[in-house]
């Protein structure tokens, strides 16, 4: 079974721009969670989607948003990028909210 | 108090030794606990999960859970240089099922 895929793998943007990241979960998985990982803050939870509904949200500003489609694929969007948004963005999928999460390879975002 | 705390690293062990990693959590109702390994520049990969008190063994890895003490640990036996990585403890919340991570413990196995 194919693992979690994320696109693009690398991205370079400038301050003020917006970005959309994509995540395709493992086949059959309906829950998708997004995390931001930086050297200083570690792995921080952004949000979780299940059956196209946001079930949980972390403590991030409204510039960070996401959605999930009927095929369980998910996107996250960051608007008005700031230098501090440079990070590894990780997507993880699971069968449901209570099940084990499996991570994708991540998208490395650099904001200049 | 952080939701999940791990013993500060880095942890350096000689090849063949046992590496011991510790983790405490604040949500007393949590029922699901996970250990992930993350190599530098890569994403976390699941090593083990544990739900019940006691020990769970998988190859050279043993997870230990004590819910009364709100404590989870991971033992790596016969440590190999390929075990050199950051190990992340994760706990699933009892109310919202949100997965909270510790800061990670970096392990270096000396050949």
Interface residues (C-beta under 8 A of the other chain):
Chain A: X33 X35 X42 X43 X45 X48 X55 X56 X58 X88 X90 X92 X97 X98 X100 X101 X102 X103 X104 X105 X106
Chain B: X32 X34 X36 X42 X43 X44 X45 X46 X49 X88 X92 X96 X97 X98 X99 X100 X101 X102 X103 X104
